[in-house]
Amino acid sequence: MLRSMFFKYLASAFLIFLIAGTAWIEAAPLGFLEGHLKIIFGLAVGESGEMPRAEGAPESYAQYPLIILSQAERKEIARVTAERSGNYRVALPPGNYVLDIQDRVAKHIRAAPQRFTVVSNQTVRVDMTIFIGPAKGQASAYSH
């Protein structure tokens, strides 16, 4: 009797591992998001319109991590920081997402969230441009 119970438990454990292994094998392969982050500093507005803009230095990219949100629930799925050249790449499960910037309000950042879809074994390209500084109609620290 003890021996038959042992084999039942062994068979149950084998079945659980078989089901779990099959689910893992059948999981959809990941896809990739890649793109380029462009940081524009000092968007100043004067009487004559927009003033010259300065692009971000390579060390600036670490200060502006990007977040990937699920489109439906707006839950954070991942964070990605651009490398020194401004490029980023991340593997994601297939699905619909939104690329946004972390701490938008606290850092006075203007950027349009970008919707995108990841497909298994494919790469989707989504570039992001962020503007740091006052919006049109706001005061500016820029002087002539």
N, C-alpha and C positions, 0 to 999 in steps of 0.2 A: 504494500500500500504506500509506504514512504517513497519507494522507487517510482511508482506511477505518478505521484504528486510532483516529484522532482522533474519528470519528463513533461508534465503539463505546464509547469512554470517555465521550463526551458523552451518549450514550444511557444508559449505566450510571449516570452521575451524576444524570440526570433521573429515572430510575427510583427511585433511593435517595431523592431529595427528594420524589418523589410518594408513596412509601410512608410516609416520616416525616411528611409533611404530613397524610396521611389518618389516621394514628394520632393525631396531635395534635387533629385535628378531632373524632375519635370518642371522645376521652377524656371521661369523665363530668364534667359540670359540678360545681363545688364546692358544698358545703353550708356551713352556719354553726353555730357554737356560740356562744351568748350566755348571760349570767347575771349574778348579783350575788354579790360576795364580802362576807361579813359577818365581821368580826373581833371576837371577844369576849376582852377582857383580864381578868385577875384573877379567874379562877374559883376562889375561895377556899372552903375547907370548914372550918367551925368546929363547935362543939358543936350548934348549932341548925340545921346543914345548910349549904346554899350561901349565900354572901354575895352582895351586889349585884355586878353585872357592869358593866364599862365597855366601851363599843363603841369600835372603832378610829377614830382621826382620819384624815382624807383622806390625809395624808402617810404614813400607815402602810401603805397598799396596796402601794407600791413595794417594801417590805421583805418582802413575802410573795407572790412570783410563783407562779403556778399552772403545772403541767406537764401536758401531754396525752400519754398513753402509748397505744401500741397495746394492745388487749386481749389478743391472742394472745401476742406476744413480750415485752410490757412494755418496748418500746423507746420512748425519748422522741421524739415527733413534733414537738411545738411547745411554746413557753412563751408565757404571756400574763400581763400585769400589768393589774390593774384600774385604771381611771381614778379621778379624785378622788371621784366619787360611788359608787365600788365596783363599777361595771358593767364588763363585759368582753365582747368579741366577737372571733371569729377564724374565718377561712375554712379549711375542711379538706376533703380528698377524702372521698368516701363511705366509710364503714367503721365498725367498732366500736372504741371508745376508752374510756379511763379518765381522769377529771380528778382530779388530786391536787395536793398542795402540795409545793413544793420544800423540801428540808432539814428535813423533819418532825422528826426526832430531834434534830438539832443546835439547833433553835429551840424545843424543848419544845412542839410543836404537837400538838393532838389534832384530827383531822378524819377523816371517813369518805370514802375514795375513792369517786367517783361514776362508775358505768358509763353510757355513752350511745352512741347510734348516730346517725351523720350520713348524711342522704339528700341526693342532688343537688337543688339549687335549693330546699332547705328549711332552716329554722332550728330547732334544738333548744335548749331552755332548760334549763340545769343551774345551779342556785344552789349555792354552797359556803359553809358556816359553819365557821370555825376557832376553836378555843379555845386560848388561850395562858395557861399557868399550870399549877399542880400539879393532878394528877388526884385524884379522890375518894380519901381515905385517905392522901394525901401531905401533908407539912408545907406550911404556907402562910406567907407573909410578911405576911398581912393581920392587922391588930390592931384591936380595938374602941376 
